[in-house]
């Protein structure tokens, strides 16, 4: 095996057992946990080479996007930032596993179920938000509520965590925000 391939996880793959496609919040966390368990052993798969570096970079950018989403002042900005963070996490999988030849010209959400079936349900939930994201980016108002934005953000966080686990990369929370009254390095007085 070359150093640019994903080494298979030790032991058999867990059965998918995913919830119905319309499942939300509670079901999404369980599906993501199953996806993470299916894709990686306790030690996780071994990544090396350029695909691993690209995946790690995309996952870091996804986490930074999640932190920005939590800090965004409006539900619309939160929703868009969360969606873009989810896309970057999905792109991390494609960086390692590649794109099928028949998937040329398709987006991340269309290709991801083919190359990472263990992430299909979570990816489909995030993909369902693409039209809302496009509407917000086109300037439409009233498309996203605060609750919609928070749900989408939580799903994007869970998806990024599942991607990290499937790829055997460290699962980390978004960058912590400074505590109220905390002095940051380089901040003026």
Residue pairs with C-beta under 8 A, 6 or more apart in sequence:
1 7
2 49
3 48
3 49
4 48
4 49
4 50
4 51
4 52
6 45
6 46
6 47
6 51
6 96
6 97
6 167
7 45
7 46
7 47
8 45
9 39
9 40
9 41
9 44
9 45
9 168
10 41
10 43
11 41
13 38
13 39
13 118
14 34
14 37
14 38
15 38
16 34
16 38
16 117
16 118
17 34
18 31
18 34
18 120
18 121
19 27
19 28
19 30
19 31
19 121
20 27
21 121
21 124
23 31
23 121
23 125
24 125
24 151
25 151
25 154
25 155
28 121
28 122
28 125
28 155
28 158
29 158
31 121
31 122
32 122
32 158
32 159
32 161
32 162
33 162
34 118
35 118
35 119
35 121
35 122
35 162
35 165
35 166
36 161
36 162
36 165
36 166
36 171
37 165
38 118
38 166
39 45
39 116
39 118
39 119
39 162
39 165
39 166
39 167
40 165
40 166
40 167
40 168
43 168
44 165
44 167
44 168
44 169
45 166
45 167
45 168
46 168
47 55
47 56
47 96
47 167
47 168
47 169
51 95
51 96
52 96
54 92
54 95
54 96
55 92
55 93
55 95
55 96
55 167
55 169
56 92
56 169
58 88
58 89
58 91
58 92
58 95
59 88
59 89
59 92
59 160
59 163
59 164
59 167
59 169
61 85
61 88
62 85
62 86
62 88
62 89
62 92
62 160
62 163
63 85
63 160
63 172
63 173
63 174
63 175
64 174
64 175
65 81
65 82
65 84
65 85
65 88
66 81
66 82
66 85
66 153
66 156
66 157
66 160
66 174
67 174
67 175
67 177
68 81
69 77
69 78
69 79
69 81
69 82
69 85
69 153
69 156
70 78
70 153
70 174
70 177
71 177
72 78
72 81
75 144
75 145
75 146
75 148
75 149
75 150
76 136
76 141
76 143
76 144
76 149
78 149
78 150
78 152
78 153
79 129
79 132
79 133
79 136
79 144
79 148
79 149
79 152
79 153
80 133
80 136
80 137
81 153
82 149
82 152
82 153
82 155
82 156
82 157
83 126
83 129
83 130
83 133
83 152
83 156
84 133
85 156
85 160
86 126
86 155
86 156
86 159
86 160
87 108
87 109
87 126
89 156
89 159
89 160
89 163
89 164
90 108
90 109
90 112
90 119
90 123
90 126
90 159
90 163
91 108
92 163
92 167
92 169
93 112
93 115
93 116
93 119
93 163
93 166
93 167
94 108
94 111
94 112
94 115
96 167
97 115
97 116
98 115
99 111
99 115
100 111
100 114
100 115
103 110
103 111
103 114
109 123
109 124
109 126
109 127
109 130
110 127
112 119
112 120
112 123
113 119
113 120
113 123
113 124
116 123
116 166
118 166
119 159
119 162
119 163
119 166
122 155
122 158
122 159
122 162
123 159
125 155
126 152
126 155
126 156
126 159
129 152
132 143
132 144
132 148
135 143
136 143
136 144
157 173
157 174
161 171
164 170
164 171
164 172
165 171
178 184
